Amino acid sequence: MRISNYQTFGMNCEMNKKTVRELRAIAKSSGLTRYSALRKADLIKLLVESTPPSSSNTTSKRKISFVLPNGQEYVPPKTSPSSNGGTIPPTPAPRTKRPTPAPRTKRPVPAPRPTPAPRTQKTFQRGKEIVSNFIQSGVELVEALPKKVPKAFDWLKNQTTKVVVKAAKASSSLSDMISKNLMELTGNRETKPNKSVKLSELVKKELGSQSRFSLVEGMSSLRKFAKQYTIDVSQRGFTDLREFLSVVQPTITAHLRENRNVKAKLVVECVMAKMNIATGNKTVSFTFFHGFTESIFEGTNLGEFYHRSVEKIMESLSRFQSEGSNWTIESIENVTLHTVRHNPLSGSSYIPLPAKIKNKGAIINMKNEDNECFKWCVTRALNPVDKNAERISKILRKQSLELNWEGLKWPMELKDIHKFERLNEITVNVLGLDGTEVYPLRLSKSNHPTEINLLLIHDDKKQHYCLIKDMSRLLASQTTKNERKEFYCMRCLNSFGRRDLLDDHKELCGQHEEVKVIMPKEGSSVSFGHFHKKIDVPFVIYADFESLMKAFHSAQPNPDKSYTMKLQKHNPDGFSYFIKCTFDDKYDKLVEYTATSEDEDVSQRFVDELEKEVKSIYTS
């Protein structure tokens, strides 16, 4: 009698709980031979196959009881007596014959798969071992479970799908291999053929929703005010920097699209290597290439920002390769996105002025309760009054309608003031306040005839625009000891006693960036003392020329015009140079040369000799 699948499954479970030593003892007591060299799985198989079938041919009787909906056991009524005094036995139901199962088809031998690339060989082999073990366990489970339990196959498919997804992340070729093998296992075991879904489609759907790269948040500081996110590609084998930055662009721009109002910078870490042809030694250096630091706002074009960062990184790479020959990218380790929260300066509701600034009487601090202090300051500057200038009156609100505020947002940010200037042809400068010191914060590049100066103050929670009505009073104590009225340059905050002097200064000051000039104290000096931080160059060349002086014979110059009197001409007739090596004296060298005739080009000879020396230094 053949052992049933139920018995085989039960024996396997019991045998797996025993150790190899216990299994060998069972095999010895059963009279088996050649079992000492077998592994546990083969030993269990040998014991199961050698187990004789049950000698009992009688069928055990089972009591069948029925339970009613109220929870009580159903008791059949007693049978009526027959005419001969006996009982009528119930007619047994005809026993149906169990259908013969269809013969199983032999699993086809899969075709040999191509060998993966060297960089994924280790990952491929590890994934192959994991999946092969899982599939073998799945086959044993499927053979043991009855075919009338569809949930078992659903569970098996869910588990195998997870394995495929994890393995596919490591290698696409591994994903194809796993998907093919698992389809052979579960493809013909669908419980609902009309609504079956191929396993490969499930895997493709699962992988399609996941990005090829992911930004992993790393270090943060200042209570997550500054963060960094990294894409680690050290195991991917990238060597083309521009191609790599193009591949990761969607992941980085998608992150910035969801996290704006930050200052961002890209940093790429590469392993640079160069080979010394003469010695055969290889030099490796971990190098970082930085992009631009830019502010990312709602209106920032992320594509342009990324393009500028890529060009800056490529420029840094070119500069690094030009400083030392034969440097190449051996591998790209990672790209890091550094971000810092950026809350741009903007005006809001009323903030009291510091007492020292208020007492100067140079500021009109608008007492608004909304976020439109910029609007009220500009309107008040165009419509001055003698009393209660800080109040937001009905007249002031009506006067503000004369200006064009279309498309502007409140509170007004510094970066958006140029929109107001373009709409109304008004120049607006903004100064900042640090304690009691005033400094340039935003200086307009427009040259409109109407100019308005604002002061941006702040507390712990908000900022507020104020109108500067007298620049001389505001800055006099900071820039000069004179008591007369001063005229100030808004680019450098230097003061002048007359308007014409200020106009002459603006022509020169407009040629550089706006700065606040701070002159050193009288008698102070600046010197360099960190000589230990200097980096010595390996070779230094000192050169000198010797020349013959020949007198010029020319016409007398015109005394009515400016002229230069040429008296002698220097004709080089010799040179010498000394090569000094800072790390080894054996490379020191002195060269002297004297011309053999007056017509010889000594200068060109000097340049040719230097080129030979430089090439000799680089090749030695």
C-alpha positions in Angstrom: 0.0 0.0 0.0 1.4 3.4 -1.0 2.0 6.0 1.6 -0.3 9.0 1.2 0.7 12.6 0.9 -0.7 13.3 4.4 1.6 10.6 5.9 4.6 11.8 4.0 4.0 15.5 5.1 3.6 14.4 8.7 6.7 12.3 8.7 8.7 15.1 7.1 7.6 17.5 9.8 8.5 15.0 12.6 11.9 14.1 11.0 12.9 17.8 10.6 12.5 18.3 14.4 15.2 15.6 15.1 19.0 16.1 14.9 21.2 14.2 12.4 22.5 12.0 15.2 19.0 11.0 16.2 18.1 10.3 12.6 21.2 8.1 12.2 20.1 6.1 15.3 16.7 5.6 13.7 18.3 4.4 10.5 20.6 2.0 12.4 17.6 0.5 14.3 15.7 0.1 11.0 18.6 -2.0 9.6 19.5 0.6 6.9 23.0 0.9 5.5 25.1 3.6 3.8 23.5 6.4 5.7 26.5 7.8 7.7 27.6 10.1 4.8 24.2 11.5 4.0 23.0 15.0 4.8 19.9 15.7 6.9 17.6 16.2 3.9 18.8 13.0 2.1 18.7 11.1 5.4 15.0 12.1 5.9 14.2 11.1 2.4 15.8 7.7 2.9 13.9 7.0 6.2 10.5 8.1 4.6 11.0 5.8 1.6 12.0 2.8 3.8 9.0 3.1 6.1 6.6 0.2 5.4 2.9 0.9 4.8 0.3 0.4 7.5 -0.6 -3.3 7.9 -4.2 -2.5 8.9 -6.6 -3.0 6.0 -9.7 -2.1 8.1 -11.2 1.3 7.7 -11.7 3.1 11.0 -15.2 4.2 11.6 -15.9 7.9 12.4 -18.9 9.3 14.2 -20.6 12.0 12.3 -22.7 14.5 14.2 -24.7 17.5 13.1 -25.1 20.7 15.0 -28.2 22.7 14.7 -28.2 26.6 14.4 -29.1 26.8 18.1 -25.9 24.9 19.0 -27.6 21.6 20.0 -26.6 18.3 18.5 -29.1 16.8 16.1 -30.6 13.4 17.3 -32.3 11.4 14.5 -35.8 9.9 15.3 -36.1 6.3 16.1 -37.0 4.1 13.1 -40.4 2.4 13.0 -40.6 -1.4 13.5 -41.0 -3.5 10.4 -43.8 -6.0 9.9 -41.7 -8.9 11.0 -40.9 -7.1 14.3 -37.5 -5.8 13.2 -36.2 -2.4 12.2 -35.8 -1.1 8.7 -32.1 -0.2 8.2 -31.5 3.1 6.3 -30.4 2.8 2.8 -26.8 3.8 2.5 -25.8 6.6 0.0 -24.0 5.3 -3.0 -20.2 5.9 -2.7 -18.8 7.9 -5.5 -15.5 6.9 -7.0 -12.6 9.3 -6.5 -11.5 10.7 -9.9 -8.0 9.7 -11.0 -5.7 12.7 -10.9 -4.2 13.8 -14.2 -0.6 12.8 -14.7 1.9 15.4 -13.7 4.0 17.0 -16.4 7.7 17.0 -15.9 9.1 20.5 -15.3 11.0 21.6 -18.4 14.7 22.2 -18.0 15.4 26.0 -18.2 17.8 27.2 -20.9 21.2 28.3 -19.6 21.1 32.0 -18.7 23.8 34.5 -19.7 26.5 35.4 -17.1 25.8 38.8 -15.6 28.3 41.7 -15.7 31.3 41.4 -13.3 30.0 44.2 -11.0 26.8 42.3 -10.3 28.2 38.7 -10.2 28.4 38.6 -6.4 24.9 40.0 -6.0 23.5 37.7 -8.7 25.0 34.5 -7.0 23.7 35.5 -3.6 20.2 36.2 -4.9 20.2 33.0 -6.9 21.0 31.0 -3.8 18.2 32.7 -1.7 15.6 32.1 -4.4 16.6 28.5 -5.2 16.2 27.6 -1.5 12.9 29.4 -1.3 11.6 27.6 -4.5 12.7 24.2 -3.2 10.8 24.8 0.1 7.8 25.9 -2.0 7.8 22.8 -4.1 7.8 20.5 -1.0 5.0 22.5 0.5 2.9 22.4 -2.7 3.4 18.6 -3.0 2.3 18.1 0.6 -0.8 20.3 0.7 -4.1 19.1 -0.7 -5.2 20.6 -3.9 -8.5 21.6 -2.4 -6.9 24.4 -0.3 -6.7 27.4 -2.7 -5.5 29.8 0.1 -2.2 27.9 0.3 -1.4 28.7 -3.3 -2.4 32.4 -2.8 0.0 32.7 0.1 2.8 31.0 -1.8 2.3 33.4 -4.7 2.4 36.4 -2.4 5.6 35.2 -0.8 7.4 34.5 -4.1 6.3 37.9 -5.5 8.2 39.6 -2.6 11.3 37.6 -3.3 11.2 38.6 -6.9 10.8 42.3 -6.0 13.8 42.3 -3.7 16.0 40.4 -6.1 15.1 42.6 -9.0 16.4 45.6 -7.3 19.9 44.0 -7.3 19.9 42.9 -10.9 17.5 43.0 -13.8 18.9 39.7 -15.2 18.3 38.1 -11.8 14.7 39.3 -11.9 14.1 37.7 -15.3 15.5 34.4 -14.0 13.5 34.3 -10.8 10.3 35.3 -12.6 10.7 32.5 -15.1 11.3 29.9 -12.5 8.4 31.0 -10.3 6.0 31.0 -13.2 6.9 27.4 -13.8 6.0 26.6 -10.2 2.7 28.6 -9.8 1.7 29.4 -13.4 -0.6 26.4 -13.7 -2.0 26.5 -10.1 -4.4 29.5 -10.5 -7.6 29.0 -8.4 -9.5 31.3 -10.7 -8.4 30.8 -14.3 -10.7 33.5 -15.7 -9.2 36.3 -13.6 -5.6 35.0 -13.4 -2.7 37.5 -13.2 0.7 36.6 -14.4 3.4 36.8 -11.8 5.7 38.8 -14.1 3.0 41.5 -14.4 2.7 41.6 -10.5 6.5 42.1 -10.3 6.5 44.8 -13.0 3.7 46.7 -11.3 5.5 46.5 -8.0 8.8 47.6 -9.4 7.3 50.4 -11.6 6.1 52.2 -8.5 9.6 52.4 -7.0 12.2 54.9 -8.1 15.6 53.6 -9.4 17.3 55.9 -7.0 16.3 57.2 -3.6 17.5 60.1 -1.4 18.4 58.9 2.1 18.3 61.6 4.8 21.6 61.6 6.6 23.1 64.1 9.0 21.2 67.2 10.2 22.1 70.1 12.5 20.6 73.0 14.3 17.4 71.1 15.0 17.1 70.0 11.4 17.6 73.5 10.1 20.3 72.1 7.9 19.9 68.7 6.3 21.7 66.5 3.8 20.3 63.8 1.6 22.5 61.2 -0.2 22.2 58.9 -3.2 24.8 56.1 -2.7 25.9 54.6 -6.0 29.2 53.1 -4.8 28.2 49.6 -6.0 26.7 50.8 -9.3 30.0 51.3 -11.1 29.4 54.8 -12.6 32.4 56.5 -14.1 30.9 59.1 -16.5 30.1 62.1 -14.2 27.8 64.0 -16.6 25.8 60.8 -17.5 25.4 60.0 -13.8 24.1 63.5 -12.9 21.7 63.2 -15.8 20.4 59.9 -14.5 19.8 61.1 -10.9 18.3 64.4 -11.9 14.6 63.3 -11.7 15.1 62.1 -8.1 16.7 65.3 -6.9 14.4 67.7 -8.7 11.3 65.8 -7.4 12.6 66.2 -3.8 13.2 69.9 -4.3 9.8 70.3 -5.9 8.2 69.1 -2.6 10.7 70.9 -0.3 11.0 74.5 -1.5 12.1 77.7 0.5 15.6 76.2 1.0 19.1 77.0 0.0 20.5 73.9 -1.8 23.8 72.7 -3.1 24.9 69.5 -4.8 28.2 67.8 -3.9 29.5 64.7 -5.8 32.1 62.4 -4.2 34.4 60.6 -6.7 37.3 58.2 -6.5 40.0 59.8 -8.7 43.0 57.7 -9.7 46.2 58.2 -11.8 48.9 55.8 -12.9 52.6 56.6 -12.8 53.9 55.3 -16.1 57.5 55.1 -15.0 57.0 53.3 -11.7 53.6 51.6 -12.3 52.3 52.9 -9.0 48.6 53.9 -8.7 47.5 56.9 -6.7 43.9 57.1 -5.4 42.2 60.2 -4.0 38.7 60.7 -2.7 37.6 64.1 -4.2 34.5 66.2 -3.7 33.1 68.5 -6.5 30.7 71.2 -5.5 27.9 72.9 -7.3 26.4 76.4 -6.8 24.5 77.3 -3.6 21.2 78.8 -4.7 17.8 79.6 -3.1 14.9 77.4 -4.1 11.5 79.3 -4.0 8.1 78.5 -5.5 9.0 80.2 -8.8 12.4 78.8 -9.1 13.1 76.8 -12.4 14.5 73.6 -11.0 15.7 72.5 -14.4 17.9 75.6 -14.8 19.2 75.3 -11.2 20.2 71.7 -11.8 21.9 72.6 -15.2 23.9 75.4 -13.5 25.0 73.0 -10.7 26.0 70.3 -13.2 28.1 72.8 -15.2 29.8 74.1 -12.0 30.6 70.5 -11.0 32.0 69.7 -14.4 34.1 72.8 -14.3 35.5 71.8 -10.9 36.4 68.4 -12.4 38.2 69.9 -15.3 40.1 72.2 -13.0 41.1 69.3 -10.8 42.3 67.3 -13.8 44.3 70.2 -15.2 46.2 70.7 -11.9 47.6 67.2 -12.1 48.1 65.0 -15.2 46.5 61.6 -15.8 43.7 61.9 -13.2 40.6 59.9 -14.2 37.4 58.9 -12.5 37.7 55.4 -11.2 34.2 55.4 -9.6 31.5 57.7 -8.4 30.6 57.1 -4.7 27.6 59.3 -4.1 25.9 62.6 -4.7 24.7 64.6 -1.7 22.1 67.3 -1.6 22.7 69.9 1.2 19.7 72.0 2.2 19.2 74.8 4.7 15.8 76.3 5.5 15.6 79.7 4.0 13.0 82.2 5.2 13.4 85.2 3.0 13.1 88.7 4.5 9.6 90.2 4.1 7.6 92.9 5.8 4.6 92.3 8.1 2.7 94.1 10.8 3.9 96.8 13.2 7.1 96.4 15.3 8.3 99.1 17.7 11.6 100.8 16.8 14.6 100.6 19.1 14.7 103.6 21.4 18.0 104.9 20.0 16.8 104.8 16.4 13.4 106.2 17.3 14.9 109.3 19.1 16.7 110.4 16.0 13.4 111.3 14.3 14.5 110.0 11.0 12.0 107.1 10.6 8.3 106.9 10.0 7.1 103.6 11.5 3.7 102.7 9.9 1.3 101.3 12.4 -0.4 98.7 10.2 -2.2 95.6 11.5 -1.9 93.7 8.1 1.1 92.4 6.1 1.1 95.4 3.7 3.6 97.7 5.5 5.6 98.0 2.2 2.5 99.5 0.5 1.9 102.0 3.2 5.5 103.1 3.4 5.7 103.7 -0.4 2.4 105.5 -0.4 3.4 107.7 2.5 6.8 108.6 0.8 4.9 109.8 -2.2 2.3 111.7 -0.1 4.0 113.2 3.0 2.1 114.8 5.8 3.2 116.9 8.8 1.2 115.2 11.6 0.4 111.5 12.4 2.3 110.3 9.4 2.4 106.7 10.8 -1.4 106.3 10.8 -3.1 104.2 8.1 -5.9 106.7 7.3 -8.7 106.5 4.7 -6.9 109.1 2.7 -3.8 107.0 2.6 -5.7 103.9 1.5 -7.3 106.0 -1.3 -3.9 107.3 -2.4 -2.5 103.8 -2.5 -4.9 102.9 -5.3 -3.0 105.3 -7.6 -0.1 102.8 -7.8 0.0 99.5 -9.7 0.0 96.5 -7.3 -1.0 93.9 -9.9 0.5 90.5 -9.3 2.3 91.4 -6.1 2.0 89.2 -3.0 1.9 90.2 0.7 4.0 90.3 2.7 6.4 91.8 0.2 9.7 89.9 0.0 13.0 91.6 -1.0 13.3 89.4 -4.1 9.9 90.7 -5.4 10.6 94.5 -5.0 11.9 94.7 -8.6 8.4 93.8 -9.8 7.0 96.9 -8.1 9.8 99.0 -9.5 9.0 97.8 -13.0 5.2 98.4 -12.7 5.5 101.9 -11.2 9.0 103.3 -12.4 10.1 103.9 -8.8 13.5 103.1 -7.3 13.4 101.4 -3.9 16.4 100.8 -1.6 16.2 98.8 1.6 18.6 99.1 4.5 19.0 96.6 7.4 19.4 97.2 11.1 21.9 95.2 13.3 21.5 96.6 16.8 22.0 100.3 16.1 24.2 99.8 13.0 22.6 100.4 9.6 23.9 98.5 6.5 22.8 98.0 2.9 20.3 95.1 2.4 18.8 95.7 -1.0 20.1 98.4 -3.4 18.2 98.9 -6.6 19.8 98.7 -10.0 17.2 100.8 -11.6 17.7 104.6 -12.3 14.2 105.9 -12.0 13.9 109.6 -10.9 11.8 108.8 -7.9 13.8 107.1 -5.1 12.4 105.7 -1.8 14.6 104.4 1.0 13.2 101.9 3.5 14.5 100.3 6.7 13.7 96.7 7.4 13.6 95.9 11.2 12.8 92.6 12.8 12.1 90.8 16.1 12.0 87.1 16.9 8.9 86.3 14.9 8.6 88.8 12.0 10.0 91.7 9.9 8.6 95.2 9.3 9.3 97.9 6.7 9.7 101.5 7.9 10.1 104.7 5.8 13.4 106.6 6.1 12.5 110.3 5.8 15.9 111.8 6.7 19.0 109.7 5.8 21.4 112.3 7.3 19.9 112.0 10.8 19.8 108.2 10.6 23.5 107.7 9.6 25.3 110.8 10.9 26.3 109.4 14.2 27.5 106.2 12.5 29.7 107.8 9.7 30.8 111.3 10.8 31.3 113.7 13.7 30.2 116.7 11.7 26.9 118.4 12.7 26.0 119.6 9.2 23.7 117.8 6.7 25.4 115.0 4.9 24.6 113.4 1.5 24.9 109.6 1.4 25.8 107.1 -1.3 23.3 104.2 -1.0 25.8 101.7 -2.2 28.6 102.2 0.3 27.0 104.5 2.9 29.8 107.0 2.6 28.9 110.6 3.3 29.7 113.8 1.4 29.2 117.5 2.4 27.9 118.6 -1.0 25.6 117.1 -3.7 28.1 117.5 -6.5 30.7 115.5 -4.6 28.2 112.7 -4.2 27.4 112.7 -7.9 31.1 112.4 -8.8 31.5 109.5 -6.3 28.5 107.5 -7.7 30.2 107.2 -11.1 33.0 105.2 -9.5 31.0 103.4 -6.8 28.6 102.0 -9.4 31.4 99.9 -10.9 31.5 97.3 -8.0 29.1 95.5 -5.7 27.4 97.3 -3.0 29.4 97.2 0.3 29.8 99.2 3.4 33.3 100.6 3.7 35.0 100.4 7.1 38.3 102.2 7.2 41.1 100.8 9.6 42.0 102.7 12.6 44.8 105.2 12.4 48.2 103.6 13.1 47.0 100.0 12.6 48.6 97.6 10.1 48.1 94.3 8.5 50.7 91.6 8.4 51.0 87.9 7.5 52.2 85.5 10.1 50.9 82.0 9.3 54.0 80.9 7.4 53.5 77.4 8.7 50.4 77.1 6.5 52.3 77.9 3.3 52.6 75.1 0.7 56.0 74.7 -0.9 56.1 74.0 -4.6 58.4 71.1 -5.6 60.5 73.0 -8.1 61.5 76.7 -8.4 63.4 78.3 -11.3 65.4 81.5 -10.8 66.6 83.2 -14.0 68.6 86.3 -15.0 69.6 88.0 -18.3 72.7 89.9 -19.3 72.3 92.6 -22.0 74.3 95.0 -24.1 73.2 98.7 -24.2 73.1 100.3 -27.6 72.4 104.0 -28.0 69.3 105.2 -30.0 69.9 107.6 -32.9 66.5 109.3 -33.6 65.0 112.7 -34.5 64.5 115.4 -31.9 61.0 115.1 -30.3 58.5 118.0 -30.4 58.8 120.0 -27.2 55.2 121.2 -27.5 53.8 117.7 -27.0 54.3 115.0 -24.4 57.0 112.5 -25.3 59.2 109.7 -24.0 63.0 110.1 -24.6 64.4 106.7 -25.8 68.2 106.6 -25.0 69.3 103.0 -25.1 68.1 99.6 -26.3 68.7 96.4 -24.3 70.1 93.5 -26.5 70.3 90.3 -24.4 73.6 88.4 -25.0 73.4 85.8 -22.3 71.3 84.2 -19.5 71.5 81.9 -16.6 68.9 80.0 -14.5 69.0 77.9 -11.4 66.5 75.0 -10.8 65.9 74.5 -7.0 64.2 71.3 -5.8 62.6 71.7 -2.4 62.6 68.0 -1.4 65.8 66.6 -2.9 69.1 68.5 -3.7 70.1 66.0 -6.3 67.7 67.7 -8.8 69.3 71.1 -8.3 70.8 72.4 -11.5 72.6 75.6 -12.7 72.7 76.6 -16.4 74.6 79.4 -18.0 74.6 80.5 -21.6 76.4 83.2 -23.7 75.5 84.2 -27.2 78.0 83.4 -30.0 77.1 86.3 -32.2 75.1 89.6 -32.1 72.4 88.2 -34.4 71.6 85.2 -32.2 68.1 85.3 -30.7 69.0 84.7 -27.0 65.4 85.3 -25.7 64.1 82.5 -27.9 66.9 80.2 -26.8 66.0 80.9 -23.2 62.3 79.9 -23.8 63.3 76.7 -25.6 65.6 75.7 -22.7 63.0 76.3 -20.1 60.5 74.1 -22.0 63.0 71.3 -22.1 63.6 71.6 -18.4 59.9 71.6 -17.5 59.2 68.4 -19.6 62.2 66.7 -18.0 60.8 67.5 -14.5 57.3 66.0 -15.4 58.7 62.9 -16.9 61.4 62.2 -14.2 
